[in-house]
Amino acid sequence: MQNSSENLVISGEESRSAVAEKLPAAKIFPPPSVIGMAGVAAAILFLCSSWRHALFQSTAWDLGIFDQAIYLISQGKPPISSFLGFHILGDHASWIFYILALLYKINPDVRWLLAVQAVALAAGALPVWSLASLAGINHKKSAALAAVYLLYPVVFNINLFDFHPEVIALPAILWAILAARLSQPWQFCAAVMLILGCKGVLALTVVAMGLWLLLFDCESLSGREKKVKRAIPYGIAPLHALFAIIIGTAWFLMVTQAIIPGFKGAESGGVGRYAYLGNSVLEIAGNLLLKPGLVLGKILSFETLKYLFLLILPVFWGLSPRHLTPLVGAVPTLVLNVLSQEPFQRSLAYQYSLPIIPFLLLAVIAKEEGRSKKEEGRGKKEEEEEEEIPITNYQLPIPNLKAPKTVIIWSLILFLFLGESKDFWLYLNRADTVQAAREAVSQIQPQASVLTDNRLAAHLAHRSTIKALSQISSEADAVNFDFVLLNLRHPWPDTQEMGDRAANYLKKSRNFKLQYQKDDVLLFQKIGENR
């Protein structure tokens, strides 16, 4: 089947909105096979995260924090996190929690968050397909790119690591770029605002995305037409890019200089990860510009090279030095991760690399688009729809989009090696106390204050006061709570000693009784408390 884009002619005299109006629906809307693939992925992601939570492997940091805040909002109470000690907007200025709280009004269940996360992560495959198809890539290759996205280790890993609102920004970034290329200003603005509502630091990603759109992806710049003729001309106007730059800059300044300090009473918690560069956001930014020598060691370190290698490994086959301009949008996240003093920001097991993924895939799409145009220029238009190269006849051992199966196989291999699915073996090794933990949790009064460990806390966050063992300075502080729940067989490693001391202290205390004990799961209740 021949690409419909080849018969689409759009004159330079037409408005940018005419681009979107003339596009056939088949170039924008993914086929049922891709939608079904995303749906299956969402179901798998939700089942995995739900199972992890059911096995008591979720944690207060971060599922408990966000679950408690959203629950309090849904109940009309100030979302003061007892884990953090301040208003949830003082954390990352994530106003998306107020929208998510509407789900809790239907039924306050943490699985809403796990479902939203699974759907958001899987939904990113749809704009990936649309962006590839819009670039003139055939349906089979576009579907392969959507599969590459779904199999990206970071996507699966972040789904297992509790809940983070920035997962909603992942499809929103792709949606924003698609809306810009289709000249849909209202959709573009809505996508940008959604990104900003997920996490304050994503304002930098929005600014970088705007700069990329303005400098490299606009339909025209200062009257100069794009040099590369596209199968379907993009309708990006500089106004889209300027909006992203202006609103992103304004929101970043508002978040770092007003919202977070106002609700928290201090600088953003992330500032401490860059203490060697300064004690405030503005001081860090100034030192980056004026004293670049401070960061050279970080940039050129083996740890950084390893991080970058693992990050691009799933799509190395699709990157080309001539088509890396989309990575401009990933620069802020890369800089933050590379310069951080915390190694986990350079790990694929956490959420910090998530905003980089859309731009890596856009770079792959740009390379394939450039290759297609080059071949068409040589009179090889028919090559776009030629039969897939059999894997057995493929000469190079490197995956190539000309043979989509090789790309998918490569992604599967890396998913198995770099994905965190193997963690389920660890979860099952600790499953012998799950039943006891459930029974103990069921005996805790709904609004009673609770002290517990990091894993158990994620099941008790629907109350105003709950703290983890890491938040108390001595076992004597346990007397300030109505209930103390401990798992002495499988404690959180960082607070194992504190848990043992607290158990011994409470067994001797006249103010507490041992309400429940099974499989080394202990529940202490303050005497006289019956709420």
MARKERO-105830 format. One record per residue (C-alpha): residue in three letters; residue number from 1; x, y, z. Coordinates in nm, 2 decimals, decimal comma. Layout:
% residues N
REC/ALA/NUM/X/Y/Z
...
***
This chain:
% residues 531
REC/MET/1/0,00/0,00/0,00
REC/GLN/2/0,14/0,33/-0,10
REC/ASN/3/0,18/0,61/0,15
REC/SER/4/-0,10/0,86/0,14
REC/SER/5/0,15/1,13/0,21
REC/GLU/6/0,29/1,10/-0,14
REC/ASN/7/-0,03/1,23/-0,29
REC/LEU/8/-0,08/1,51/-0,05
REC/VAL/9/0,01/1,85/-0,19
REC/ILE/10/0,01/2,16/0,03
REC/SER/11/0,11/2,49/-0,12
REC/GLY/12/0,32/2,74/0,07
REC/GLU/13/0,04/2,99/0,04
REC/GLU/14/-0,20/2,79/0,26
REC/SER/15/-0,23/2,85/0,63
REC/ARG/16/-0,06/2,62/0,87
REC/SER/17/-0,39/2,49/1,00
REC/ALA/18/-0,46/2,36/0,65
REC/VAL/19/-0,19/2,11/0,71
REC/ALA/20/-0,39/1,93/0,97
REC/GLU/21/-0,72/1,97/0,78
REC/LYS/22/-0,57/1,80/0,47
REC/LEU/23/-0,41/1,51/0,65
REC/PRO/24/-0,58/1,17/0,61
REC/ALA/25/-0,70/1,03/0,94
REC/ALA/26/-0,49/0,72/0,88
REC/LYS/27/-0,17/0,94/0,91
REC/ILE/28/-0,28/1,07/1,25
REC/PHE/29/-0,48/0,81/1,43
REC/PRO/30/-0,31/0,48/1,52
REC/PRO/31/-0,46/0,16/1,38
REC/PRO/32/-0,65/-0,08/1,61
REC/SER/33/-0,34/-0,31/1,63
REC/VAL/34/-0,13/-0,03/1,79
REC/ILE/35/-0,42/0,08/2,02
REC/GLY/36/-0,46/-0,28/2,12
REC/MET/37/-0,09/-0,32/2,19
REC/ALA/38/-0,10/-0,01/2,41
REC/GLY/39/-0,41/-0,15/2,59
REC/VAL/40/-0,24/-0,48/2,66
REC/ALA/41/0,07/-0,29/2,78
REC/ALA/42/-0,15/-0,08/3,02
REC/ALA/43/-0,31/-0,39/3,16
REC/ILE/44/0,03/-0,56/3,22
REC/LEU/45/0,17/-0,25/3,38
REC/PHE/46/-0,12/-0,22/3,61
REC/LEU/47/-0,12/-0,58/3,71
REC/CYS/48/0,25/-0,57/3,79
REC/SER/49/0,23/-0,26/4,00
REC/SER/50/-0,09/-0,38/4,18
REC/TRP/51/0,08/-0,71/4,25
REC/ARG/52/0,38/-0,54/4,40
REC/HIS/53/0,16/-0,33/4,62
REC/ALA/54/-0,04/-0,63/4,73
REC/LEU/55/0,28/-0,80/4,83
REC/PHE/56/0,36/-0,50/5,06
REC/GLN/57/0,66/-0,39/4,85
REC/SER/58/0,53/-0,03/4,78
REC/THR/59/0,69/0,24/5,00
REC/ALA/60/0,60/0,56/5,18
REC/TRP/61/0,86/0,73/4,95
REC/ASP/62/0,69/0,79/4,72
REC/LEU/63/0,35/0,62/4,70
REC/GLY/64/0,26/0,68/5,06
REC/ILE/65/0,34/1,05/5,02
REC/PHE/66/0,13/1,11/4,72
REC/ASP/67/-0,15/0,88/4,83
REC/GLN/68/-0,19/1,06/5,16
REC/ALA/69/-0,19/1,41/4,99
REC/ILE/70/-0,45/1,31/4,73
REC/TYR/71/-0,67/1,15/5,00
REC/LEU/72/-0,66/1,46/5,21
REC/ILE/73/-0,75/1,68/4,92
REC/SER/74/-1,04/1,45/4,83
REC/GLN/75/-1,16/1,49/5,19
REC/GLY/76/-1,15/1,87/5,18
REC/LYS/77/-0,85/1,88/5,42
REC/PRO/78/-0,52/2,06/5,37
REC/PRO/79/-0,27/1,82/5,20
REC/ILE/80/-0,01/1,85/5,47
REC/SER/81/0,21/1,54/5,43
REC/SER/82/0,31/1,39/5,76
REC/PHE/83/0,60/1,22/5,58
REC/LEU/84/0,74/1,55/5,45
REC/GLY/85/0,62/1,78/5,72
REC/PHE/86/0,47/2,04/5,48
REC/HIS/87/0,21/2,11/5,22
REC/ILE/88/0,24/1,88/4,92
REC/LEU/89/0,28/2,18/4,68
REC/GLY/90/0,60/2,26/4,87
REC/ASP/91/0,74/1,93/4,73
REC/HIS/92/0,73/1,97/4,35
REC/ALA/93/0,44/2,22/4,30
REC/SER/94/0,24/1,93/4,14
REC/TRP/95/-0,11/2,07/4,11
REC/ILE/96/-0,21/1,77/3,91
REC/PHE/97/-0,29/1,61/4,25
REC/TYR/98/-0,60/1,82/4,28
REC/ILE/99/-0,73/1,67/3,95
REC/LEU/100/-0,64/1,32/4,06
REC/ALA/101/-0,83/1,37/4,39
REC/LEU/102/-1,15/1,37/4,19
REC/LEU/103/-1,09/0,99/4,14
REC/TYR/104/-1,07/0,95/4,52
REC/LYS/105/-1,41/1,12/4,56
REC/ILE/106/-1,55/0,82/4,37
REC/ASN/107/-1,36/0,57/4,59
REC/PRO/108/-1,04/0,65/4,79
REC/ASP/109/-0,82/0,37/4,67
REC/VAL/110/-0,45/0,39/4,59
REC/ARG/111/-0,50/0,16/4,29
REC/TRP/112/-0,64/0,46/4,11
REC/LEU/113/-0,29/0,60/4,10
REC/LEU/114/-0,14/0,28/3,98
REC/ALA/115/-0,41/0,26/3,71
REC/VAL/116/-0,35/0,62/3,60
REC/GLN/117/0,03/0,55/3,59
REC/ALA/118/-0,01/0,24/3,38
REC/VAL/119/-0,25/0,40/3,13
REC/ALA/120/-0,03/0,71/3,10
REC/LEU/121/0,29/0,52/3,04
REC/ALA/122/0,12/0,29/2,78
REC/ALA/123/-0,06/0,58/2,61
REC/GLY/124/0,27/0,73/2,51
REC/ALA/125/0,29/0,46/2,23
REC/LEU/126/0,00/0,62/2,05
REC/PRO/127/0,17/0,96/1,98
REC/VAL/128/0,49/0,78/1,90
REC/TRP/129/0,31/0,60/1,62
REC/SER/130/0,14/0,92/1,50
REC/LEU/131/0,47/1,12/1,50
REC/ALA/132/0,64/0,84/1,30
REC/SER/133/0,35/0,81/1,05
REC/LEU/134/0,34/1,19/1,02
REC/ALA/135/0,71/1,19/0,92
REC/GLY/136/0,63/0,96/0,63
REC/ILE/137/0,74/0,63/0,80
REC/ASN/138/0,52/0,34/0,70
REC/HIS/139/0,27/0,17/0,94
REC/LYS/140/0,48/-0,14/1,00
REC/LYS/141/0,79/0,07/1,10
REC/SER/142/0,57/0,31/1,30
REC/ALA/143/0,42/0,02/1,50
REC/ALA/144/0,78/-0,11/1,56
REC/LEU/145/0,87/0,23/1,71
REC/ALA/146/0,56/0,22/1,93
REC/ALA/147/0,68/-0,12/2,05
REC/VAL/148/1,03/0,01/2,12
REC/TYR/149/0,87/0,27/2,34
REC/LEU/150/0,67/0,02/2,53
REC/LEU/151/0,97/-0,21/2,58
REC/TYR/152/1,20/0,08/2,70
REC/PRO/153/1,33/-0,04/3,03
REC/VAL/154/1,27/0,30/3,20
REC/VAL/155/0,90/0,28/3,12
REC/PHE/156/0,86/-0,06/3,29
REC/ASN/157/1,09/0,03/3,58
REC/ILE/158/0,92/0,35/3,68
REC/ASN/159/0,58/0,17/3,67
REC/LEU/160/0,71/-0,07/3,94
REC/PHE/161/0,86/0,21/4,15
REC/ASP/162/0,54/0,33/4,33
REC/PHE/163/0,37/0,63/4,17
REC/HIS/164/0,51/0,95/4,03
REC/PRO/165/0,30/1,23/3,87
REC/GLU/166/0,56/1,29/3,60
REC/VAL/167/0,45/0,98/3,43
REC/ILE/168/0,15/1,18/3,30
REC/ALA/169/0,39/1,42/3,14
REC/LEU/170/0,55/1,15/2,93
REC/PRO/171/0,26/1,11/2,68
REC/ALA/172/0,19/1,49/2,72
REC/ILE/173/0,53/1,58/2,59
REC/LEU/174/0,47/1,36/2,28
REC/TRP/175/0,12/1,50/2,25
REC/ALA/176/0,25/1,86/2,26
REC/ILE/177/0,50/1,79/1,98
REC/LEU/178/0,23/1,62/1,77
REC/ALA/179/-0,01/1,91/1,83
REC/ALA/180/0,26/2,16/1,73
REC/ARG/181/0,33/1,97/1,41
REC/LEU/182/-0,04/1,96/1,33
REC/SER/183/-0,08/2,32/1,41
REC/GLN/184/-0,33/2,26/1,69
REC/PRO/185/-0,26/2,56/1,92
REC/TRP/186/-0,52/2,47/2,18
REC/GLN/187/-0,41/2,12/2,21
REC/PHE/188/-0,05/2,23/2,23
REC/CYS/189/-0,12/2,47/2,51
REC/ALA/190/-0,33/2,21/2,70
REC/ALA/191/-0,04/1,96/2,67
REC/VAL/192/0,21/2,21/2,79
REC/MET/193/0,00/2,31/3,09
REC/LEU/194/-0,05/1,94/3,18
REC/ILE/195/0,33/1,89/3,17
REC/LEU/196/0,39/2,19/3,40
REC/GLY/197/0,12/2,06/3,65
REC/CYS/198/0,30/1,72/3,69
REC/LYS/199/0,63/1,85/3,84
REC/GLY/200/0,78/2,20/3,87
REC/VAL/201/1,12/2,10/3,73
REC/LEU/202/0,96/1,99/3,40
REC/ALA/203/0,93/2,36/3,32
REC/LEU/204/1,29/2,33/3,21
REC/THR/205/1,19/2,05/2,97
REC/VAL/206/0,91/2,27/2,83
REC/VAL/207/1,16/2,56/2,77
REC/ALA/208/1,41/2,33/2,60
REC/MET/209/1,13/2,18/2,39
REC/GLY/210/1,03/2,53/2,29
REC/LEU/211/1,38/2,62/2,19
REC/TRP/212/1,41/2,30/1,98
REC/LEU/213/1,08/2,37/1,80
REC/LEU/214/1,18/2,73/1,74
REC/LEU/215/1,54/2,67/1,62
REC/PHE/216/1,51/2,34/1,44
REC/ASP/217/1,15/2,23/1,38
REC/CYS/218/0,95/2,54/1,28
REC/GLU/219/0,79/2,56/0,94
REC/SER/220/0,99/2,88/0,88
REC/LEU/221/1,22/3,09/1,08
REC/SER/222/1,29/3,46/0,99
REC/GLY/223/1,14/3,40/0,64
REC/ARG/224/1,38/3,11/0,57
REC/GLU/225/1,20/2,79/0,46
REC/LYS/226/1,31/2,46/0,59
REC/LYS/227/1,57/2,30/0,37
REC/VAL/228/1,43/1,95/0,41
REC/LYS/229/1,11/1,88/0,22
REC/ARG/230/0,88/1,67/0,42
REC/ALA/231/0,63/1,42/0,29
REC/ILE/232/0,37/1,60/0,50
REC/PRO/233/0,48/1,96/0,58
REC/TYR/234/0,47/2,03/0,95
REC/GLY/235/0,25/2,32/1,06
REC/ILE/236/0,47/2,44/1,34
REC/ALA/237/0,45/2,82/1,39
REC/PRO/238/0,71/3,01/1,60
REC/LEU/239/0,42/3,11/1,82
REC/HIS/240/0,39/2,76/1,96
REC/ALA/241/0,76/2,75/2,05
REC/LEU/242/0,75/3,10/2,20
REC/PHE/243/0,46/3,01/2,42
REC/ALA/244/0,64/2,71/2,55
REC/ILE/245/0,96/2,91/2,62
REC/ILE/246/0,77/3,19/2,79
REC/ILE/247/0,53/2,99/3,00
REC/GLY/248/0,80/2,74/3,09
REC/THR/249/1,04/3,01/3,21
REC/ALA/250/0,77/3,19/3,40
REC/TRP/251/0,65/2,87/3,58
REC/PHE/252/1,00/2,76/3,67
REC/LEU/253/1,07/3,10/3,84
REC/MET/254/0,73/3,10/4,01
REC/VAL/255/0,78/2,74/4,14
REC/THR/256/1,14/2,79/4,26
REC/GLN/257/1,11/3,14/4,40
REC/ALA/258/0,75/3,15/4,53
REC/ILE/259/0,54/2,83/4,54
REC/ILE/260/0,79/2,58/4,69
REC/PRO/261/0,95/2,83/4,94
REC/GLY/262/0,60/2,96/5,03
REC/PHE/263/0,45/2,61/5,11
REC/LYS/264/0,77/2,45/5,24
REC/GLY/265/0,95/2,75/5,40
REC/ALA/266/1,28/2,65/5,24
REC/GLU/267/1,45/2,59/4,90
REC/SER/268/1,34/2,29/4,69
REC/GLY/269/1,47/1,96/4,84
REC/GLY/270/1,65/1,89/4,51
REC/VAL/271/1,89/2,18/4,57
REC/GLY/272/2,08/1,97/4,83
REC/ARG/273/2,18/1,73/4,55
REC/TYR/274/2,39/2,01/4,39
REC/ALA/275/2,54/2,15/4,71
REC/TYR/276/2,88/2,17/4,56
REC/LEU/277/2,74/2,43/4,31
REC/GLY/278/2,55/2,65/4,56
REC/ASN/279/2,27/2,67/4,81
REC/SER/280/1,99/2,80/4,60
REC/VAL/281/1,85/2,75/4,25
REC/LEU/282/1,97/3,09/4,13
REC/GLU/283/2,32/3,04/4,28
REC/ILE/284/2,35/2,70/4,12
REC/ALA/285/2,25/2,84/3,78
REC/GLY/286/2,50/3,12/3,82
REC/ASN/287/2,79/2,89/3,90
REC/LEU/288/2,70/2,66/3,60
REC/LEU/289/2,74/2,96/3,37
REC/LEU/290/3,04/3,13/3,54
REC/LYS/291/3,23/2,83/3,68
REC/PRO/292/3,19/2,55/3,43
REC/GLY/293/3,51/2,39/3,57
REC/LEU/294/3,31/2,28/3,87
REC/VAL/295/3,12/2,02/3,67
REC/LEU/296/3,37/1,89/3,42
REC/GLY/297/3,47/1,61/3,65
REC/LYS/298/3,10/1,50/3,67
REC/ILE/299/3,05/1,52/3,30
REC/LEU/300/3,36/1,32/3,20
REC/SER/301/3,33/1,06/3,47
REC/PHE/302/3,29/0,69/3,40
REC/GLU/303/2,96/0,69/3,59
REC/THR/304/2,82/0,94/3,35
REC/LEU/305/2,94/0,75/3,04
REC/LYS/306/2,79/0,43/3,18
REC/TYR/307/2,46/0,61/3,24
REC/LEU/308/2,45/0,76/2,89
REC/PHE/309/2,54/0,43/2,74
REC/LEU/310/2,26/0,24/2,91
REC/LEU/311/2,02/0,51/2,84
REC/ILE/312/2,07/0,52/2,46
REC/LEU/313/2,14/0,14/2,42
REC/PRO/314/1,78/0,05/2,34
REC/VAL/315/1,78/0,29/2,04
REC/PHE/316/2,14/0,33/1,95
REC/TRP/317/2,06/0,17/1,61
REC/GLY/318/1,83/0,46/1,53
REC/LEU/319/2,05/0,75/1,62
REC/SER/320/2,26/0,96/1,38
REC/PRO/321/2,48/1,26/1,44
REC/ARG/322/2,30/1,44/1,17
REC/HIS/323/1,96/1,40/1,33
REC/LEU/324/2,02/1,46/1,70
REC/THR/325/1,85/1,81/1,73
REC/PRO/326/1,55/1,67/1,91
REC/LEU/327/1,78/1,59/2,20
REC/VAL/328/1,78/1,96/2,28
REC/GLY/329/1,46/1,90/2,46
REC/ALA/330/1,64/1,64/2,68
REC/VAL/331/1,93/1,86/2,78
REC/PRO/332/1,78/2,00/3,11
REC/THR/333/1,70/1,65/3,24
REC/LEU/334/2,04/1,51/3,13
REC/VAL/335/2,22/1,80/3,30
REC/LEU/336/2,03/1,76/3,63
REC/ASN/337/2,09/1,38/3,63
REC/VAL/338/2,46/1,40/3,54
REC/LEU/339/2,55/1,67/3,79
REC/SER/340/2,35/1,53/4,08
REC/GLN/341/2,55/1,40/4,38
REC/GLU/342/2,29/1,12/4,41
REC/PRO/343/2,37/0,81/4,20
REC/PHE/344/2,01/0,70/4,18
REC/GLN/345/1,94/0,99/3,94
REC/ARG/346/2,16/0,81/3,69
REC/SER/347/1,98/0,48/3,74
REC/LEU/348/1,73/0,34/3,49
REC/ALA/349/1,53/0,20/3,79
REC/TYR/350/1,40/0,54/3,89
REC/GLN/351/1,18/0,82/3,73
REC/TYR/352/1,45/1,08/3,67
REC/SER/353/1,53/0,98/3,31
REC/LEU/354/1,17/0,96/3,20
REC/PRO/355/1,15/1,31/3,02
REC/ILE/356/1,45/1,20/2,80
REC/ILE/357/1,27/0,91/2,64
REC/PRO/358/1,03/1,12/2,41
REC/PHE/359/1,33/1,31/2,26
REC/LEU/360/1,53/1,00/2,20
REC/LEU/361/1,25/0,85/2,00
REC/LEU/362/1,20/1,17/1,81
REC/ALA/363/1,57/1,16/1,72
REC/VAL/364/1,51/0,80/1,58
REC/ILE/365/1,21/0,92/1,39
REC/ALA/366/1,42/1,22/1,25
REC/LYS/367/1,69/0,98/1,12
REC/GLU/368/1,44/0,75/0,96
REC/GLU/369/1,26/1,05/0,80
REC/GLY/370/1,59/1,18/0,67
REC/ARG/371/1,68/0,84/0,53
REC/SER/372/1,35/0,81/0,35
REC/LYS/373/1,37/1,15/0,19
REC/LYS/374/1,73/1,08/0,08
REC/GLU/375/1,61/0,76/-0,09
REC/GLU/376/1,32/0,93/-0,25
REC/GLY/377/1,56/1,19/-0,39
REC/ARG/378/1,74/0,91/-0,56
REC/GLY/379/1,43/0,78/-0,72
REC/LYS/380/1,37/0,50/-0,47
REC/LYS/381/1,03/0,58/-0,35
REC/GLU/382/0,91/0,23/-0,40
REC/GLU/383/1,16/0,11/-0,13
REC/GLU/384/0,94/0,25/0,14
REC/GLU/385/0,69/-0,03/0,09
REC/GLU/386/0,92/-0,31/-0,01
REC/GLU/387/0,90/-0,64/0,17
REC/GLU/388/1,06/-0,66/0,51
REC/ILE/389/1,42/-0,79/0,50
REC/PRO/390/1,42/-1,14/0,65
REC/ILE/391/1,62/-1,16/0,96
REC/THR/392/1,81/-1,47/0,83
REC/ASN/393/1,93/-1,27/0,53
REC/TYR/394/2,02/-0,96/0,73
REC/GLN/395/2,38/-0,90/0,69
REC/LEU/396/2,46/-0,67/0,98
REC/PRO/397/2,42/-0,78/1,34
REC/ILE/398/2,29/-0,43/1,43
REC/PRO/399/1,91/-0,38/1,46
REC/ASN/400/1,77/-0,17/1,17
REC/LEU/401/1,42/-0,03/1,11
REC/LYS/402/1,43/-0,18/0,76
REC/ALA/403/1,38/-0,51/0,94
REC/PRO/404/1,13/-0,41/1,22
REC/LYS/405/1,15/-0,76/1,38
REC/THR/406/1,52/-0,71/1,46
REC/VAL/407/1,44/-0,38/1,64
REC/ILE/408/1,17/-0,55/1,85
REC/ILE/409/1,39/-0,84/1,93
REC/TRP/410/1,67/-0,61/2,04
REC/SER/411/1,42/-0,42/2,26
REC/LEU/412/1,30/-0,74/2,42
REC/ILE/413/1,66/-0,85/2,50
REC/LEU/414/1,73/-0,52/2,67
REC/PHE/415/1,40/-0,53/2,85
REC/LEU/416/1,50/-0,86/3,00
REC/PHE/417/1,84/-0,74/3,10
REC/LEU/418/1,77/-0,38/3,21
REC/GLY/419/1,41/-0,41/3,33
REC/GLU/420/1,33/-0,46/3,69
REC/SER/421/1,09/-0,76/3,64
REC/LYS/422/1,35/-0,98/3,81
REC/ASP/423/1,26/-0,79/4,14
REC/PHE/424/0,95/-1,00/4,17
REC/TRP/425/1,17/-1,29/4,29
REC/LEU/426/1,28/-1,07/4,58
REC/TYR/427/0,92/-0,98/4,64
REC/LEU/428/0,81/-1,34/4,66
REC/ASN/429/1,10/-1,42/4,90
REC/ARG/430/0,93/-1,17/5,14
REC/ALA/431/0,58/-1,29/5,08
REC/ASP/432/0,56/-1,51/5,39
REC/THR/433/0,45/-1,22/5,61
REC/VAL/434/0,19/-1,07/5,36
REC/GLN/435/-0,11/-1,24/5,53
REC/ALA/436/0,00/-1,13/5,88
REC/ALA/437/0,05/-0,77/5,75
REC/ARG/438/-0,30/-0,76/5,60
REC/GLU/439/-0,46/-0,88/5,92
REC/ALA/440/-0,26/-0,63/6,13
REC/VAL/441/-0,35/-0,34/5,90
REC/SER/442/-0,72/-0,43/5,92
REC/GLN/443/-0,71/-0,38/6,30
REC/ILE/444/-0,59/-0,02/6,29
REC/GLN/445/-0,85/0,25/6,34
REC/PRO/446/-0,91/0,46/6,02
REC/GLN/447/-0,81/0,80/6,17
REC/ALA/448/-0,56/0,68/6,43
REC/SER/449/-0,20/0,81/6,41
REC/VAL/450/0,04/0,54/6,31
REC/LEU/451/0,42/0,47/6,32
REC/THR/452/0,55/0,20/6,09
REC/ASP/453/0,82/0,12/5,84
REC/ASN/454/0,86/0,23/5,48
REC/ARG/455/0,69/-0,06/5,32
REC/LEU/456/0,39/-0,09/5,55
REC/ALA/457/0,32/0,28/5,54
REC/ALA/458/0,20/0,27/5,18
REC/HIS/459/-0,11/0,07/5,31
REC/LEU/460/-0,20/0,31/5,58
REC/ALA/461/-0,17/0,65/5,42
REC/HIS/462/-0,54/0,75/5,44
REC/ARG/463/-0,51/0,94/5,76
REC/SER/464/-0,37/1,28/5,87
REC/THR/465/-0,08/1,14/6,08
REC/ILE/466/0,14/0,86/5,97
REC/LYS/467/0,52/0,85/6,00
REC/ALA/468/0,80/0,61/5,91
REC/LEU/469/1,05/0,48/6,15
REC/SER/470/1,32/0,69/5,98
REC/GLN/471/1,14/1,00/6,10
REC/ILE/472/1,18/0,94/6,48
REC/SER/473/1,51/1,00/6,66
REC/SER/474/1,46/0,73/6,93
REC/GLU/475/1,24/0,44/7,02
REC/ALA/476/1,08/0,65/7,30
REC/ASP/477/0,91/0,87/7,03
REC/ALA/478/0,68/0,58/6,95
REC/VAL/479/0,46/0,69/7,25
REC/ASN/480/0,34/0,98/7,04
REC/PHE/481/0,13/0,75/6,82
REC/ASP/482/-0,19/0,55/6,86
REC/PHE/483/-0,06/0,24/6,68
REC/VAL/484/0,29/0,11/6,60
REC/LEU/485/0,31/-0,16/6,33
REC/LEU/486/0,64/-0,34/6,27
REC/ASN/487/0,76/-0,63/6,05
REC/LEU/488/1,07/-0,77/6,23
REC/ARG/489/1,12/-1,05/5,98
REC/HIS/490/1,14/-0,83/5,67
REC/PRO/491/1,21/-0,48/5,79
REC/TRP/492/1,31/-0,19/5,58
REC/PRO/493/1,69/-0,21/5,58
REC/ASP/494/1,76/0,14/5,69
REC/THR/495/1,54/0,12/5,99
REC/GLN/496/1,59/-0,24/6,10
REC/GLU/497/1,78/-0,14/6,42
REC/MET/498/1,52/0,12/6,51
REC/GLY/499/1,24/-0,13/6,46
REC/ASP/500/1,40/-0,38/6,69
REC/ARG/501/1,46/-0,12/6,96
REC/ALA/502/1,10/0,01/6,93
REC/ALA/503/0,96/-0,34/6,96
REC/ASN/504/1,16/-0,40/7,28
REC/TYR/505/1,07/-0,07/7,43
REC/LEU/506/0,69/-0,10/7,36
REC/LYS/507/0,68/-0,46/7,50
REC/LYS/508/0,80/-0,31/7,83
REC/SER/509/0,58/0,00/7,82
REC/ARG/510/0,28/0,03/8,04
REC/ASN/511/0,11/0,26/7,79
REC/PHE/512/0,10/0,01/7,50
REC/LYS/513/-0,03/-0,34/7,45
REC/LEU/514/0,06/-0,60/7,19
REC/GLN/515/-0,26/-0,61/6,99
REC/TYR/516/-0,15/-0,85/6,73
REC/GLN/517/0,15/-1,08/6,67
REC/LYS/518/0,20/-1,33/6,38
REC/ASP/519/0,50/-1,42/6,16
REC/ASP/520/0,71/-1,15/6,33
REC/VAL/521/0,45/-0,89/6,24
REC/LEU/522/0,38/-0,69/6,56
REC/LEU/523/0,10/-0,44/6,61
REC/PHE/524/0,11/-0,23/6,93
REC/GLN/525/-0,19/-0,02/7,04
REC/LYS/526/-0,18/0,27/7,29
REC/ILE/527/-0,39/0,17/7,59
REC/GLY/528/-0,71/0,36/7,62
REC/GLU/529/-0,71/0,46/7,25
REC/ASN/530/-1,04/0,35/7,09
REC/ARG/531/-1,12/0,57/6,80
***
